[in-house]
Amino acid sequence: MKNKFYILFLLIGFLSVTNLWSKTITVCATCPVKSINEAILQAEEGDTVLVKKGIYKEANIKIEKGITLIGENMPTIDGEEKGEIITIGADNVTLDGFKIINVGLSYTTDYASVRVVNSSGFTIQNLELEKLFFGIYLQKASNGKVLNNKVRGEAVTEFNSGNAVHLWYCKNVEVRGNDVQNVRDGIYLEFSDNITIKDNLSKNNVRYGLHFMFSNNNFVINNIFETNGAGIALMFSKFMDVENNIIQKNWGTAAYGLLLKEVNDAHIKNNLFFENTVGITVEGSNRLEYANNDFTSNGYAIKVKGACYENRVIDNNFLYNSFDISYNGRINDNKFNNNYWSNYTGYDLDKNGIGDVAYRPVKLFSYIVNRTPETIILMRSLFIDIIDFSEKVSPVFTPDDLMDENPRMKQINHDRN
Amino acid sequence: MLKILKYSFYDLMRSRWSYVYFLFYLLLGVVLLFLNNDLSKAVITLMNVIIILVPLIGTIFGVMYYYNSREFTELLLAQPVKRSSIFLGQYFGVATSLALSLVIGLGMPFVFYGIFNSNAIWDFSLLLITGAFLTFIFTALAFVIALSNENKIKGFGYAILLWLFMAVIYDGLFLMSLLYFEDYPLDKFSLVATMLNPVDLSRVLILLKLDISALLGYTGAVFQQFFGTNFGLILSFVMLVFWVVIPTFFIWRIAKRKDF
């Protein structure tokens, strides 16, 4: 018994000593410590640096120890366009509540507002980034979080703008609740695996809302992508989950809701594609599952460019798209089943909710438009309807096995929260 | 002219045909809305109806009216009335009553359905406006045909041929030429070809509203300027006005010189 008390006392004593060790350094204009750089120099592993409201004209802030840097009432760090602003090079760093502006623009170095290099266990949250080149740049970082940041860029062209959240060779990172607008790519991932991208809003970006290159096993859930060059671009990646996203109003000649290039074994479920020039454009992608999506008022719902095999398009709603599916070539190995097509004109005599006549989503006209794009001006003409009808009766140009054998008679109600 | 317009108009308003026409559109609107229960889909179906049926009815009705009222016309010609005002008055009487039947017949069910609270209101009003334009254009063309052909059978034949040409054959030729010359830049050609056919013109005008996202998918600077801005909308309307004015001018000219 006595022994146990002794251990307890020792433990309490030990804890209080470590508590004493981890001190808080306050930075403000009237404090003893006036600059963030100075505070970081004084701080030791596990300390907290509390920065009060004010404008701090500092660049090249290097955090090489596991400290917590907190801003009170959003202090501003002004980099004065001298290059990178904050660089994190240690594990377990927390960065919270700053407004970071004026990153230098360079054509040789990717300057970032916040860069994380070779670190793990970082948390970057509640930042406001403006006048940036690259926003939050994670390189070879792992097990971290990027939460609730707000990024407002001023990107006009692709070549002299950067990405808001940039991940390069990262693992197990959570990107959640960020609001990124007017940059080049909203969120960019290259060689990054097991990343969760959730509840983000990516809007008005010059190139893509979300961009994957060579990144596998990632989750994209509950995000909104709006009026970007293209909503999501997935390229050369495997085992992706894209679920519950809203992808809308990506308009233009090279605008897509979702661009899939060389993507294998991905799941695209429960998404809403609304008013995009092309809902999904697919090229060289195999074994994908498209289920429970809504394609509403798009120019093309799905544009299949070629070399796509064993894909399944099941239980989706295709509503008022100008073209449901556009397809190249005569060979089809993809399965369309149990979808609802608003253009379906068949009947259901046995009243089982499934149309008795198969639906052919590829029209001859979409084939003609692929060949001669100017013919788009004849869309919805009576003559086009007549040739589409004759093609439907006896397919010559479109693959004759590309059809939905069990088209639904009623729109599916997808639970979307 | 206004007096004759009034006579023709009231004459038609009392006639059975206007009511049939009106009831047809009323029924169409009701069926589309209340069996379909989907406004966007109804507007698309309606577009097909308007760009095909309205020109057909306009032509047939115009020709029919002219031949039927020939005796009355000859009576009027004996009076001290200007020729242009007789024929233009008749033309505007027919076209206005047809356009009214269309707008009221289609408008009523949609108003009861609650179009004012829906964001499809602009698409819908555009539909009605182009419908009215098409009525004026094709009635005018029908009058031109009827005025230049004494023979009723011939006149009807030409009228139907005109409709068939504008609604179907023209697009066929248009498509063939596009496919045949696909190696050349065609966007200017295709826009001009569209302008030269009022049916295509109205179709494109409605497409600008409905299928804009697909039209924007095409990479061509001329198309981009046309579809991407208000320029296309304004130009299409201007062309529609031209399409009304030019045949009306022909009515006036032929009527002035014609021997009765």
Interface residues (C-beta under 8 A of the other chain):
Chain A: W251 G252 T253 A254 A255 E275 N276 T277 V278 S297 N298 G299 Y300 Y320 S322 F323 S342 I368 R371 T372 P373 E374 T375 I376 I377 L378 M379 R380 S381 L382 F383 I384 D385 I386
Chain B: S40 K41 I44 M47 N48 I51 I52 A167 V168 I169 D171 G172 F174 L175 L178 L179 E182 L186 D187 F189 S190 L191 T194 D200 R203 V204 L207 D211 I212 S213 A214 L215 L216 G217 Y218 T219 G220 F223 Q224
